[in-house]
Amino acid sequence: MSTWEIIVTVIGLAIITVVTRSFFLLPERELPMPGWVKRGLRYAPLAALAAVIAPEVLMTQGQLISTWQDARLPALAAACAYYFWRRGILGTIVTGMVVFLPLRLALGW
């Protein structure tokens, strides 16, 4: 691509990003939404998080993990157990990392 094409592309993408991210600010009153849409949107962050984390935890180089000697699996189990026990996000992250790091660094999993 030429320099001119790159500049036009970057400006176009910037405009599209600004318009789509600020679209909810344009109306002066709240847009009416059916109840089923509001209930469905409550699960959107959880679905997006699962879509990002699940492949990272369960796959290596595009293939499913084939061994139990992977530090991510015990860390995931410990983090899930902590979350169901205490319902705290920060503790869940810390618990997962406390299990993950020794397995990765000391045992080389």
Secondary structure, 3 states (H helix, E strand, C coil): CCHHHHHHHHHHHHHHHHHHHCHHHCCCCCCCCCHHHHHHHCCHHHHHHHHHHHHHHHEECCEECCCCCCCHHHHHHHHHHHHHHHCCHHHHHHHHHHHHHHHHHCCCC
